[in-house]
Amino acid sequence: MREHQVKCLLMGGQACVLYGAAEFSRGTDLAILASEENAERLMKAIQALEAEVIAVPPFLLQHLDAGHAVHFRCRHPEAAGMRVDVITCLLVSRAPHPGIAA
């Protein structure tokens, strides 16, 4: 992602590993900046990883803008089998938490 200058935030298990947690994760979770230019950079990075979409929806900015994640599986020998999940926004539930009074 850095090589292709993708504007993104590393999240999930890999972020925990980066900060020293004893976590194991086979996937990489990224929140990306939702712009056409950044989506093009991401596609170049995904192509370099020889990754393909493994679930619906297809990689289109409109799906990401709607709050959907796009899931990829890498085929490049240095990242074979690694999963990359991409989102552009974090959706917040408006439902009250069971332990918190409304």
N, C-alpha and C positions, 0 to 999 in steps of 0.2 A: 504494500500500500504506500509505503514511504517513497519507494522508487518511482511510483507513478503519481505522486503528490496528491493522493486521495485524502480529502479532508474528512476525517472520521474519528470516532471515539471507540477505543477498545473497551469492551464490557465483558461481564460473565467470568467464567473460570479462568480464561487466559489472562484477564486483567488481574485476577487474584494471584496467579502465578507470578506475574510481572512484579507485583508488590510484595512477594515473598511468602505467600500463603502456601500451605501444603495441600494444594488442590490439584486434581488431575482433570484435564478436559481434552477431549479429542476434537473440539470445535472452537471456532473463533466467532465471537459475536461482535458485530460492528454497527454503530449508529453513524450514518453518513450525512453530510450536508446535502440537502435536497435541491440540487441545481443540475441543469443539463450538462454543464461543463464538468462537474464533479462525477456525475453518472458516467460520462464518457471516460474519465480517468479510471473509475472503478472497473468498467468493462475491459480496459487495457490490462489492468492488474489481474482480473479474473481470467482473461485469455492467457496471460503469462503463467498462471497457475494451472492452465489446461483444465479449468473447472467448468462444470455444466450444471444447469438448474436441475435439482432433483425432486422438486415438489412444485405444486401450484402455489402462487401465481407465477407467470413468466416474469423475467426481469424487465419491468417497465416502471418508469418514475411515477406514473399515475397510481400504480398499486402500492408503491411505497408511501406516497403522499396520503393514501387512504388508510394507512396504518398497518398494512400487511407486511410481513417479512418475506424475503426471498432467500431461498436456501440453495447452496451450491455444494458440490463435492469435487475436490481437487484430484487431478490425475497426474500432475507433474511428479516425477520421481522423488523430488525432495519434499513433497507435501502430499504424497499419494494417500488417498482416503480421508484427508482432513476435510471437515465440513466448515463452511463459512456461511453464517446467517447474517443478513443485512436488513436493517430498518432505517427509517429516517426520523421517526418520532416515537416517543414513549407515550403510550396511552394511559391515562390515569383513570382508575375506576371511581365513579361517583358514589358507589355503594359504600355505606359505612362499614368499617372494620368491626367484626363481631365483638371485640374486646373494648371498643371505644363507644362511649355514649354519644348519640347524635345531638 
